[in-house]
Each structure stands twice: as structure tokens, then as C-alpha cells.
Amino acid sequence: MLRKASKKWDSCAGEALLLAVGGGLTDTVGRRYKYTSDVTAVQNLCGLVSFRDMELGRFVTRTIRETISPLGSYPYDVEDPSIIPDSEICSN
């Protein structure tokens, strides 16, 4: 999902279900989100990737990072206060 119109509350229930079965939800490059009352952190600014298991999540987010890296610094250049620092599920 790559729409700025989606908000954290659109994805939090699905993330809870995925976490319960060993999966998860991250931004497009595998960084985890924190849920906060900070009004500047409610939009999903860097896209979403959901996955049923961590190995699949690592594969998908690594593939996305490799695919978009020639295009520039997105999403690393996006100021998103909901991204948890140093939280990528798969580092390069």
C-alpha cells in the first residue's frame, strides 16, 4: 500500500492479527512503526508491507529496497515520526 491517505488506525488491527500468527507489518523497506498519539505520525507515509511470516517479510522488503534504490533515497528521505529507529527487519 503506497497511499498517504491511509492512517495507522487502518492497519493496526491487521498488524495485531499478523503478529499473533508470526507475521508482521512494516513500511516498504522493513522498518517497524510505533503507534502514538502524535498527530504528525498517523499517516502511513512510507507505504506498508504485510506478511504472514518473518522470512517472507524479510524477502519482500529486501527485494523492494533493492528495486527502488536506483530511484533515489525514498523512503529514507521522508520525515516520518512513527518509524522506530534501527528497526529494519532485514539489514543489507
Buried (B, 14 or more C-beta within 10 A) or exposed (E): EEEEEBEBEBBEEEBEEBEEEEBBBBBBBBBBBEEEEEEEBBBBBBBBBBBEEEEBBBEBBBEBBEEBEEEEEEBEEEEBEBBEEEEBBBEE
